């Protein structure tokens, strides 16, 4: 009996040792697999030694259709999205109904598209294509007209594609001037670094050419040198500021303004590569050290196109809402209305910072942006812009 108990105990101990050994071997295999994966990843990165290949690898980290992560907090936007949003299929059926018959139900189009954010509009476009085998953009183009059609279509595009098309329009215009280069400045200086990458990707997909190449072929010196530097940069997007750098680069910018050498490489390097927070610290140091804002000194230095372009760049980097308030004001002041500029300002900022633009406009001009838009526009175009501005139409 005692011998049987000893044999059973030895068998149990053997089984426990076998289980322990099995677990140990399994754990060792998992560790070896992890080490091989890490080594393979490191070797893969080491193979990408050139700057160009590293940049290509970086681009592949972003999806083909970049997420709209660059959209800011709702508190700054004027776009009003309902708490309960209908399904994309329901929105598509209502849009299809608005297109049918002898006339077009513009009010329904304004109500649906004017109350949907970028990701919701993308789903509507995709669902519409699936349901009706037709592009929603093409349907809008055939059913609408004039400035209203242009505003609705630009709003319906994905933001990167919309900005790529705005850049192409700017480069193709026959009326070359600083105002027509502003869309490119805004894309490069008043957007997030990830959005700029998305615009460049969309531009390549749409036109089989890079944005930089088209700027080089369409714009003369020194403007092309400035614009290529801006659109090809990738700014660090975190808040990192060195006050020593801010003071030294404020002195560098002041010297360039004094000598009227605004296109020198050092100036373009500072404006084109520093992160937004660092640049704003530099601009603050400039005003503290030299008694006036940098954009004012640029404006007062010379009255040429180069100075106007640099002034717009600094304004977009330092305070985008003030820049877009000026764009809106310039588009409606005087005898006529510059609908293209007005549309661009409202459509591109309604999901970003139009609430701040509206406040800046009131401070700068002692007037209501909404009231001035109402006074200078009419019909469905006016209703659509006011919808993006948050009005109840």
Secondary structure, 3 states (H helix, E strand, C coil): CHHHHHHHHHHHHHHHHHHHHHHHHHHHHHHHHHHHHHHHHHHHHHHCCCHHHHHHHHHHCCCCCCCCCCCCCHHHCCCCCCCCCCCHHHHHHHHHHHHCCCCCCHHHHHHHHCCCCHHHHHHHHHHHHHHHCCCHHHHHHHHCCHHHHHHHHHHHCCHHHHHHHHHHHHHHCCCCCHHHHHHHHHHHHCCCHHHHHHHHHHHHHHHCCCHHHHHHHHCCCCHHHHHHHHHCCCCCCCCCCCHHHHHHHHHHHHHHHHCCCCCCHHHHHHHHHCCHHHHHHHHHHHHHHHCCCHHHHHHHHCCCHHHHHHHHHHHHHHCHHHHHHHHHHHHHCCCCCCHHHHHHHHHHHCCCCHHHHHHHHHHHHCCCHHHHHHHHCCHHHHHHHHHHCCCCC
